[in-house]
Amino acid sequence: MRAPAFWRDDCALSRLLSPLGAIYGRFAGERLSREAPRAPLLAIVVGGLTTGGDGKTPLVLALARLLAARGEKPALLTRGFGRKRETAQPIAVDLNRHQAADVGDEALLLARAALTIVGADRLASAALAQRRGATCLILDDGFHSRRVAADLALLAIDADYGAGNGRCLPAGPLRAPLDAQFTAADMLVVIGDGARGTAIAEGAHKPYARARLVAEPEAAKALKDARVVAFAGVARPEKFFRTVEACGAEIVARAPFGDHHRFTDNDYAALSALRQKFGAHLVTTEKDAARIGARMATLGASTLPVTLAFDDVGALDAALARLNRAS
């Protein structure tokens, strides 16, 4: 799905749906306050303030790098959203064997960085990770489900989008009321330079770190002064489009799709037609490329990889050090 435009600001439709949002928020807040079972390894749980696009996956990857630098062997646990069918047993992702249809697009990205386990049963996934030699866990999007107790709970906030209109689903983008989410979080990570997310973090009375998405230098250099057709099937495609423009590219056409969109032959034909019409190059996200697979070469499309860079990693490093001492 794509986030409705009215989720960003207050409007009549949002107000009309606000009673439903209040009901959803009450149950979501109660779920966040529930006790959760403990995993056999230390668990860092990552969540996003809203339904998508906050930057959870880049944050998980950044955490994996930080922990590996400390000598840890993190395992990344994800549900594998977007795969065609779920299995009863968790799966250790094998990049030589699995495709997005098997494990989900995000799992393929995570598996490039560390051992990645896909499964709905997070405790079973944790047990498999332990058997595979992991020393700690990072749960991608495990904040709201309360399937595993967090030794450190991090909440990602998009600096530009913030909390949207501040209402819960379906009246707004929040997955639970702000207060309930802040109570459950140990630390916030504000991603980007926008004022909305910064204001939310400063009012949350929680420690927070600032970070930003940085384009891979060689890919960014290749886009400078290039004419491109940018397409993205992520929660907030406009974020990707802004990153492409920041590299110095001229976007001659934009093609936004819903999050985790499964591309069809008609989509490929439409993208190829845009490329030919404008005499431009196709560029997309790594997540989309994971779903497209071998068709990327046929399309003549490239990706713009991004990584999360912290303005000051000190607060997060301190939190990870406390976690190690507590273990």
C-alpha positions in Angstrom: 0.0 0.0 0.0 0.9 3.7 -0.3 0.3 6.0 2.7 -2.7 8.3 2.0 -1.8 11.9 1.6 -4.2 12.9 4.3 -2.1 11.0 6.9 0.5 13.8 6.7 -1.7 16.7 7.8 -5.0 17.3 9.7 -8.1 17.3 7.4 -11.8 16.5 7.4 -11.3 12.8 6.5 -8.8 12.3 9.2 -11.1 13.9 11.8 -13.9 11.7 10.5 -11.8 8.6 11.0 -10.4 9.7 14.3 -12.9 7.6 16.5 -11.6 4.4 14.7 -8.0 5.6 15.2 -8.7 6.1 18.9 -10.0 2.5 19.2 -7.0 1.1 17.3 -4.7 3.2 19.4 -6.1 2.0 22.6 -5.5 -1.7 21.7 -2.1 -1.0 20.2 -1.1 0.8 23.3 -2.2 -2.0 25.5 -0.2 -4.5 23.4 2.9 -2.4 23.8 2.6 -2.6 27.6 2.4 -6.4 27.7 5.2 -8.5 29.0 7.1 -10.4 26.3 9.1 -13.6 26.5 12.9 -13.4 26.6 15.0 -14.7 23.9 18.1 -16.9 24.5 20.4 -14.0 23.3 20.5 -10.3 23.9 17.8 -8.7 21.8 17.9 -5.2 20.2 14.4 -4.4 18.9 13.9 -1.8 16.2 10.6 -0.2 15.4 9.3 2.7 13.3 7.0 5.4 14.6 4.6 5.0 11.7 3.4 2.3 9.3 6.4 2.5 7.1 9.2 4.6 5.6 10.8 5.7 8.9 14.1 4.0 8.1 14.0 0.8 10.1 16.0 -1.3 7.6 18.9 1.1 7.2 19.0 1.4 11.0 19.1 -2.4 11.4 22.0 -2.5 9.0 23.8 0.3 10.8 23.4 -1.5 14.1 24.8 -4.7 12.5 27.9 -2.9 11.4 28.4 -1.3 14.9 28.0 -4.6 16.7 30.3 -6.4 14.3 32.9 -3.8 15.0 32.6 -4.6 18.6 33.3 -8.3 17.9 29.7 -9.4 18.1 28.0 -11.8 15.6 24.5 -10.3 15.3 21.7 -12.2 13.7 19.0 -10.2 12.0 15.4 -11.4 12.6 12.6 -10.4 10.3 9.2 -11.7 9.5 9.9 -11.6 5.7 7.0 -9.4 4.6 6.1 -9.9 0.9 7.1 -13.5 0.5 4.5 -15.6 -1.3 4.1 -18.2 1.5 5.1 -18.6 5.1 6.6 -21.8 6.5 6.1 -23.2 10.0 9.9 -23.2 10.6 12.2 -20.2 10.5 14.5 -19.9 7.5 18.2 -18.9 7.4 18.5 -16.7 4.3 20.8 -18.1 1.6 21.6 -15.4 -1.0 22.7 -18.1 -3.4 19.3 -19.9 -3.2 16.6 -17.6 -2.0 14.7 -14.9 -3.9 12.4 -12.2 -2.7 9.4 -14.5 -3.2 10.9 -17.0 -0.7 12.0 -14.6 2.1 10.9 -11.1 1.3 12.8 -8.2 -0.2 14.1 -6.7 3.0 15.5 -10.1 4.1 17.7 -10.2 1.0 19.2 -6.8 1.9 19.8 -7.7 5.5 21.4 -11.0 4.6 24.2 -9.1 2.8 25.3 -7.7 6.1 24.8 -10.6 8.6 23.1 -13.9 9.3 19.4 -13.3 8.7 16.6 -15.4 9.9 13.0 -15.2 8.5 10.1 -16.4 10.5 6.8 -15.4 12.1 7.8 -17.2 15.4 10.5 -14.9 16.7 11.5 -17.2 19.5 12.0 -20.1 17.1 14.1 -17.7 14.9 16.1 -16.7 17.9 16.9 -20.3 18.7 18.0 -21.0 15.2 20.2 -17.9 15.3 21.8 -19.2 18.5 22.5 -22.6 16.9 24.1 -20.8 13.9 26.6 -19.0 16.2 25.0 -15.6 16.7 25.9 -13.7 19.9 23.0 -11.2 19.8 19.8 -10.5 17.9 18.5 -7.4 16.1 14.8 -7.6 15.4 13.7 -5.7 12.3 10.3 -4.3 13.0 9.8 -6.2 16.3 8.9 -3.2 18.4 5.1 -3.3 18.2 4.5 -7.0 18.0 5.9 -7.8 21.5 7.0 -11.3 20.5 10.4 -10.9 22.2 11.4 -8.8 25.1 13.8 -6.0 24.2 17.1 -5.5 26.0 17.4 -2.3 24.0 14.4 -0.9 22.1 15.1 1.7 19.4 12.4 3.7 17.6 13.2 5.2 14.2 11.6 8.6 13.3 11.6 10.2 9.9 12.7 13.8 10.5 10.5 15.2 7.7 7.4 13.1 8.2 7.5 12.9 11.9 4.2 11.5 13.3 2.2 12.7 10.3 -1.1 14.1 11.5 -0.5 12.5 14.9 -3.4 10.0 14.7 -3.4 6.2 14.7 -4.6 4.0 11.9 -6.8 4.4 9.9 -7.1 8.1 10.7 -3.3 8.6 10.5 0.0 6.7 10.2 0.8 6.0 13.8 1.1 2.3 14.8 0.3 3.2 18.5 -0.2 6.5 20.4 3.0 8.5 20.7 3.1 8.3 24.5 2.8 4.5 24.4 5.6 4.2 21.9 7.9 6.5 23.8 7.3 4.6 27.0 8.3 1.4 25.3 11.4 2.8 23.7 14.8 3.2 25.3 16.1 5.5 22.6 15.0 7.3 19.5 16.9 7.7 16.2 15.8 10.7 14.1 16.7 10.2 10.4 17.1 13.2 8.2 17.1 17.0 8.7 13.4 17.9 9.0 12.0 19.8 11.8 9.0 17.6 12.6 11.0 14.6 13.8 13.4 16.7 15.8 10.5 18.4 17.6 9.0 15.1 18.4 12.3 13.7 19.8 13.0 16.7 21.9 9.5 16.5 23.5 9.7 12.7 24.1 12.1 13.0 27.1 14.2 10.1 25.8 17.8 10.0 24.6 18.0 10.3 20.9 20.6 10.2 18.1 20.5 12.0 14.8 21.4 10.2 11.5 21.0 10.6 7.8 20.8 8.5 4.7 23.9 8.8 2.5 24.1 7.7 -1.1 26.9 5.3 -2.0 29.6 7.6 -3.5 30.3 5.8 -6.8 26.6 5.4 -7.6 25.9 9.0 -6.7 28.8 10.1 -9.0 27.3 8.1 -11.8 24.0 10.0 -11.5 25.4 13.5 -11.5 24.0 15.5 -14.5 22.2 12.3 -15.7 18.6 12.3 -17.0 16.8 9.6 -15.1 13.4 7.9 -14.7 13.2 7.2 -11.0 10.9 4.5 -9.7 10.3 3.1 -6.3 7.9 0.7 -4.6 8.6 1.7 -1.0 6.5 3.3 1.7 7.6 6.9 0.8 8.9 7.0 -2.7 9.4 10.8 -2.5 12.2 10.3 -0.1 14.1 8.2 -2.7 13.3 10.8 -5.4 14.8 13.5 -3.2 18.0 11.4 -2.7 18.3 10.9 -6.4 18.0 14.7 -7.0 20.5 15.4 -4.3 23.1 13.4 -6.3 22.7 16.0 -9.1 20.5 13.9 -11.4 17.6 15.4 -13.4 14.5 13.3 -12.8 12.5 13.5 -16.1 9.8 11.2 -14.8 8.8 9.7 -11.5 7.0 6.3 -11.1 5.9 5.6 -7.5 4.5 2.2 -6.6 3.1 0.8 -3.3 5.4 -0.6 -0.7 6.6 -4.1 -1.5 5.0 -3.8 -4.9 5.2 -6.9 -7.1 6.2 -5.7 -10.5 4.3 -7.1 -13.5 5.1 -7.4 -17.2 2.9 -4.3 -17.7 5.0 -2.4 -15.2 8.2 -3.4 -16.9 6.7 -2.3 -20.3 5.6 1.0 -18.9 9.0 1.7 -17.3 10.8 0.8 -20.6 8.4 3.1 -22.5 9.3 6.0 -20.1 13.0 5.3 -20.6 12.7 5.4 -24.3 10.4 8.4 -24.4 12.8 10.6 -22.4 16.0 9.0 -23.5 16.8 8.5 -19.8 18.3 6.0 -17.5 16.1 4.0 -15.0 17.1 4.1 -11.4 15.5 2.5 -8.3 16.1 1.4 -4.7 17.9 -1.7 -3.6 14.7 -3.0 -2.1 13.0 -2.8 -5.4 15.9 -4.4 -7.2 15.7 -7.4 -4.8 12.2 -8.0 -6.0 12.9 -7.4 -9.7 15.9 -9.7 -9.7 17.3 -10.6 -13.1 14.9 -8.3 -14.9 17.0 -5.4 -13.7 19.5 -6.2 -16.5 16.8 -6.5 -19.1 15.4 -3.1 -18.0 18.8 -1.5 -18.1 18.1 -0.2 -14.6 20.5 0.6 -11.8 20.2 1.1 -8.1 21.2 4.0 -5.8 22.3 2.3 -2.5 22.1 4.3 0.7 23.6 3.8 4.2 22.7 5.3 7.5 25.4 7.6 8.9 25.1 9.0 12.5 25.9 12.6 13.1 27.2 11.5 16.5 27.2 7.8 17.3 28.3 8.4 21.0 24.8 8.0 22.6 24.1 4.8 20.7 27.6 3.5 21.4 27.0 4.1 25.1 23.7 2.3 24.9 25.4 -0.7 23.3 28.2 -0.6 25.9 25.6 -0.7 28.7 23.9 -3.6 27.0 27.2 -5.5 26.9 27.9 -4.8 30.6 24.4 -5.9 31.6 24.9 -9.3 29.8 
